[in-house]
């Protein structure tokens, strides 16, 4: 494995779109962990996750949003 990435989406409604990205991550041998975590709704939860991401093996965090792209 070349890396580990967490893709954070704001709601389940974004999951279908972001699952399309999984093929690209697999192509480049990057583990993709897709998580529903809204920094808008649960800032403490997202902050805790992001703060411990490096020690948990993540190399990159990607914020993604559907129709409300400014929230990512």
Sine and cosine of phi, psi and omega as CSV:
sin_phi,cos_phi,sin_psi,cos_psi,sin_omega,cos_omega
0.00,0.00,0.70,-0.72,0.00,-1.00
-1.00,0.02,-0.31,0.95,-0.04,-1.00
0.01,-1.00,0.03,-1.00,0.00,-1.00
-0.64,-0.77,0.79,-0.62,-0.03,-1.00
-0.80,-0.60,0.61,-0.79,0.12,-0.99
-0.94,-0.33,0.80,-0.60,0.08,-1.00
-0.96,-0.28,0.89,-0.46,-0.05,-1.00
-0.98,-0.22,0.85,-0.53,0.02,-1.00
-0.90,-0.43,0.46,-0.89,-0.09,-1.00
-0.98,0.20,-0.42,0.91,-0.02,-1.00
-0.38,-0.93,0.27,-0.96,0.01,-1.00
-0.86,0.51,-0.47,0.88,-0.03,-1.00
-0.91,0.42,-0.30,0.95,0.04,-1.00
-1.00,0.06,-0.24,0.97,-0.13,-0.99
-0.87,0.50,-0.73,0.69,-0.07,-1.00
-0.84,0.54,-0.68,0.73,0.00,-1.00
-0.92,0.40,-0.72,0.70,-0.07,-1.00
-0.95,0.30,-0.38,0.92,0.07,-1.00
-0.89,0.45,-0.42,0.91,0.06,-1.00
-0.88,0.47,-0.48,0.88,-0.01,-1.00
-0.95,0.31,-0.35,0.94,-0.08,-1.00
-0.83,0.56,-0.61,0.79,0.00,-1.00
-0.87,0.49,-0.60,0.80,0.03,-1.00
-0.93,0.36,-0.66,0.75,0.05,-1.00
-0.89,0.47,-0.69,0.73,0.02,-1.00
-0.89,0.45,-0.66,0.75,0.02,-1.00
-0.84,0.54,-0.66,0.76,-0.02,-1.00
-1.00,-0.03,0.19,0.98,0.04,-1.00
0.84,0.54,0.73,0.69,0.03,-1.00
-0.89,-0.46,0.81,-0.59,0.05,-1.00
-0.94,0.33,0.78,-0.62,0.00,-1.00
-0.92,-0.38,0.83,-0.56,0.04,-1.00
-0.93,-0.36,0.95,-0.30,-0.03,-1.00
-1.00,-0.04,0.85,-0.52,-0.07,-1.00
-0.78,-0.63,0.66,-0.75,0.10,-0.99
-1.00,0.01,0.95,-0.32,-0.02,-1.00
-0.52,-0.86,0.93,-0.36,-0.01,-1.00
-1.00,-0.10,0.93,-0.38,0.08,-1.00
-0.91,0.41,-0.41,0.91,0.01,-1.00
-0.96,0.28,-0.66,0.75,-0.05,-1.00
-1.00,-0.03,-0.55,0.84,-0.07,-1.00
-0.73,-0.69,0.91,0.41,-0.08,-1.00
-0.87,0.50,-0.56,0.83,0.00,-1.00
-0.91,0.41,-0.69,0.73,0.00,-1.00
-0.89,0.46,-0.71,0.70,-0.01,-1.00
-0.93,0.38,-0.65,0.76,0.02,-1.00
-0.88,0.47,-0.68,0.73,0.02,-1.00
-0.90,0.45,-0.70,0.72,0.01,-1.00
-0.89,0.46,-0.75,0.66,-0.04,-1.00
-0.90,0.43,-0.62,0.79,-0.01,-1.00
-0.91,0.41,-0.45,0.89,-0.01,-1.00
-0.96,-0.28,0.08,1.00,-0.09,-1.00
-0.86,0.51,-0.73,0.68,-0.03,-1.00
-0.87,0.49,-0.71,0.70,-0.01,-1.00
-0.93,0.35,-0.30,0.95,0.06,-1.00
-0.99,-0.10,0.17,0.98,0.14,-0.99
1.00,-0.06,0.12,0.99,0.02,-1.00
-0.99,0.12,0.66,-0.75,0.04,-1.00
-0.99,-0.15,-0.43,0.90,-0.04,-1.00
-0.47,-0.88,0.56,-0.83,0.13,-0.99
-0.90,-0.44,0.73,-0.69,0.01,-1.00
-0.85,-0.53,0.84,-0.54,0.08,-1.00
-1.00,-0.06,0.80,-0.60,-0.03,-1.00
-0.76,-0.65,0.55,-0.83,0.02,-1.00
-0.57,-0.82,0.44,-0.90,0.00,-1.00
-0.99,0.15,-0.95,-0.30,-0.06,-1.00
-0.97,0.23,-0.18,0.98,0.03,-1.00
-0.91,-0.41,0.89,0.46,-0.13,-0.99
-0.87,0.49,-0.41,0.91,0.00,-1.00
-0.93,0.37,-0.30,0.95,-0.01,-1.00
-0.98,0.21,-0.37,0.93,0.00,-1.00
-0.90,0.43,0.00,0.00,0.00,0.00
